[in-house]
Every structure is written in C-alpha cells, then in structure tokens.
Amino acid sequence: MNLKIDRPMVFVDLEATGVDVQRDRIVQVACVRLSPDGSRSTFESLVDPQIPIPAESAAVHGIRDADVRGKPTFKEL
C-alpha cells in the first residue's frame, strides 16, 4: 500500500496498566512520524506508572514492574 500525504502524520501507540481512563496509567509510548517524502522517525519509551502493573495487563503487553523501574514518569517524559 502506498500512502500519499501532503503533511506529516504521527501514529501513536500506548500501553497501560488497564483500560480505565480515570484510574489506570500509561506504561509505554511509541510514535512513528511519517513525512510526505516517505521518511520516517520513531520514538519509544517505557514509562513508570507509579502504580503496580496488574498481572492481567502484563499478560497482554508483556511489561512488568521491573521493566519500568527507574524509567521517567509520563509527566517527566
């Protein structure tokens, strides 16, 4: 598939501790920026949610408390 765009687009993927937007927190941010000339740039970071990551969520995305220990918080990022 060949996508033709006339201005940059950014695709964002988030992983979180759950699906409750009031309670749960982000544990990973990933972005891909696609430019009209076809070039791409990426960004990815684990995020310390400052709350425990439930086993059910870790089973989905594979990110555990030890993985985010010492990583920036979302506010710091």
Backbone hydrogen bonds, N-H to C=O, Kabsch-Sander energy under -0.5 kcal/mol:
donor,donor_aa,acceptor,acceptor_aa,energy
3,L,1,M,-0.6
4,K,2,N,-0.5
5,I,3,L,-0.6
9,M,34,L,-2.5
11,F,32,V,-2.7
13,D,30,A,-3.0
15,E,28,Q,-2.1
17,T,25,R,-2.6
21,V,19,V,-0.8
23,R,20,D,-0.5
24,D,20,D,-2.8
27,V,15,E,-3.1
28,Q,15,E,-1.5
29,V,45,S,-2.5
30,A,13,D,-2.2
31,C,43,F,-3.0
32,V,11,F,-2.1
33,R,41,S,-3.3
34,L,9,M,-3.0
34,L,32,V,-0.6
35,S,33,R,-0.5
35,S,39,S,-2.7
38,G,35,S,-2.4
41,S,33,R,-1.8
43,F,31,C,-2.2
45,S,29,V,-2.4
47,V,27,V,-2.7
48,D,72,P,-2.5
58,A,54,P,-2.5
59,A,55,A,-2.0
60,V,56,E,-0.6
60,V,57,S,-1.0
61,H,57,S,-2.3
62,G,58,A,-2.3
64,R,62,G,-0.5
67,D,64,R,-1.1
68,V,64,R,-1.1
68,V,65,D,-0.7
69,R,65,D,-1.0
71,K,68,V,-2.2
77,L,73,T,-2.2
